[in-house]
Amino acid sequence: MKLFTIAMFVALGCGGGKKADTTTTTGDTSTQPPAASAGVPCEQEIARVCENGMVDGCAGGKTTVHVCVAADAAAGPPCEQEIAQVCPDGQIDACLQTPMSATNHICVAK
């Protein structure tokens, strides 16, 4: 019996037991909407928090999903016209995303 107890102690102490959970999370993500690529439709009444000078594209009907756009951005021609917008660094033409995040060419945050 004593030998069994020692063997169990050694087995558990040397990795024979359950491994520790090494999963870590940082920050509370429960209040942040999913990334733009997730395609959260404008019908879902959330507000995307955007950097200075950017706004949620659903405000003002600029996009069909919650994604950040420049506050002064204006929608261009329909996506059916395959003329991509040239966008600033960190942005992409909404029509080039899969799925598209707008029905018209407009630069959105990546």
Residue, then its C-alpha position, 0 to 999 in steps of 0.5 A: m500500500k505504501l509503495f502504491t501511494i508513493a507511485m501515485f504521488v510520483a505519477l501526479g507530481c511528474g506530469g501524470g495528472k491533468k495538464a494546467d490550462t495555458t489558455t489566456t485572454t486579454g481584455d473584455t471583448s464581450t462589449q466589442p462587436p466582431a471584426a468587419s470581416a464577420g459581416v455584422p449587418c446594419e440591422q443589428e443595432i450595435a455601434r462600432v467604436c472607430e478611431n478618430g476621424m472614422v465612423d461606423g459606416c451604418a450611420g448614414g447608410k454608407t455600408t451594409v455592415h458595421v465597419c469603420v469609414a472616414a467620417d467624410a467618405a462618400a459612396g462611389p459608384p455601385c460595386e457592379q462597376e468594377i472600378a476599385q477605389v484607391c484607398p489610404d493605408g489601412q483601408i480597402d474598397a468595401c466591394l473587394q471584401t468577401p463578403m462585400s461590406a457595402t453596395n457601392h465603392i467606398c474605403v473601409a477599415k481593414 
